[in-house]
Amino acid sequence: MIKLAQRVQAVKPSPTLSLNAKAKALAAKGVDVVSFAAGEPDFDTPAFVKESAKRALDAGFTKYTASAGIPELRAAICDKLQKDNALGYTPEQVLVSCGAKHSLYNIFQALLSPGDEVVIFAPYWVSYPDMVRLADGVPVIVETRPEEGYVPDPTRLKNALTSRTRAVVLNSPSNPTGASLDKKALQSIAEAVAGHDCLLITDDIYEKLLYTAAPFCNIANAQPSLFARTVVVNGLSKAYAMTGWRVGYAAGPKELIAAMQLIQDQSTSNVTSFVQKAAVTALQGPTDELQTMVKAFKERRALLVNGLNKLPGVTCPMPDGAFYVFPDVRGLLGKRHQGIEVSGSLKLSEILLDDYQLAAVPGLPFGAEGFLRLSFAASRETIEKGLQRLQAFVSALT
Ligand SMILES: Cc1ncc(COP(=O)(O)O)c(C=O)c1O
């Protein structure tokens, strides 16, 4: 028997990836699966981005590059952060990695010593706590509540901060709730962390998928004095429908970025060379396809939320951004389906997939039992069909 490292035993497999895999395997067998499990846009990567990658390939741009990213991409990211976010960075403050996920992984690896703590707000993206554990850190979970719009309560946050707190993770708009934090909410977080020497990690991956009138704002915008201890994480996956290309980045304090680069130098090295060229083109290119996608998501969001709120036992707030809704299904738990108790969100998700061919991610792994995460990165027809299946399930409960 192979004796695996202890840190591996503390880590759970990603439930979203495994549910997606199960739904895809059923679909491959010819089962008519409706999937609300997607964590990626159902739109294709813009053609001008693909063309750019093809040009780079044809020009022979296929060799190793600088590990931190090609200079023109790091410069394009600095331009983007200045133009869109009013944040001034130099290229040495930017590290290009294999997706925002890899950027986050590098941050935790560079930042944490055994026992160091990272504050994560629940409901959270499933990977944060496990990435912290993989770096021998301790995730400290701070609850946020639907009735408070998932805005972190400053007192609860303050109570979670200790001398071991190395970072607080912020994710707005959020996966899984879709909630966004406005300037006021971010300022109250800034006040709560004021006396603590911790890093603020702002995961802005859903920045462009925001349906509110108020513009996007992160912690460094809301409280400029925190800029020096903020690291911005972003990427091209969601805004440019480029999930499979694997390109993301972090921008932050030079010494942190240098330490992250060291880890990357000794592990993955550079992001795929020709993908980096295409990323420059994407960042500098037109945004009409993004706008088309945002318009479609906004319409589908309304369709899904309205449909869900018609189901007895289900309450669903309107998310501000991303492409997820996070309905409260506590009204369905404890009921029976064909004699079997719907004991929790895992059971609910299992019944929906097995008996209704509907893939919906349970809330439990996001730190929110009694909820489901449904993605509206799906066609209107898919959403309507999924709602019918949910209706059939709810009607069958006793
Ligand atoms: C909150 C959040 N952060 C980061 C990521 C990672 O994105 P990528 O690694 O594709 O850039 C995701 C993807 O689902 C996400 O939901």
The ligand as a MOL file (V3000), in Angstrom:
LIG
                    3D

  0  0  0     0  0            999 V3000
M  V30 BEGIN CTAB
M  V30 COUNTS 16 16 0 0 0
M  V30 BEGIN ATOM
M  V30 1 C -14.8120 31.9060 -7.0690 0
M  V30 2 C -13.9150 31.3020 -8.0800 0
M  V30 3 N -12.6310 31.6340 -8.0680 0
M  V30 4 C -11.7680 31.1160 -8.9510 0
M  V30 5 C -12.2030 30.2130 -9.9120 0
M  V30 6 C -11.1690 29.6190 -10.8330 0
M  V30 7 O -11.2190 30.0610 -12.1230 0
M  V30 8 P -10.0730 29.6920 -13.1570 0
M  V30 9 O -9.0710 28.8410 -12.4790 0
M  V30 10 O -10.7510 28.9800 -14.2730 0
M  V30 11 O -9.4940 31.0120 -13.5880 0
M  V30 12 C -13.5380 29.8310 -9.9720 0
M  V30 13 C -14.0030 28.8470 -10.9520 0
M  V30 14 O -15.0250 28.2410 -10.8490 0
M  V30 15 C -14.4230 30.4040 -9.0340 0
M  V30 16 O -15.7180 30.0940 -9.0390 0
M  V30 END ATOM
M  V30 BEGIN BOND
M  V30 1 1 1 2
M  V30 2 1 2 3
M  V30 3 2 2 15
M  V30 4 2 3 4
M  V30 5 1 4 5
M  V30 6 1 5 6
M  V30 7 2 5 12
M  V30 8 1 6 7
M  V30 9 1 7 8
M  V30 10 2 8 9
M  V30 11 1 8 10
M  V30 12 1 8 11
M  V30 13 1 12 13
M  V30 14 1 12 15
M  V30 15 2 13 14
M  V30 16 1 15 16
M  V30 END BOND
M  V30 END CTAB
M  END
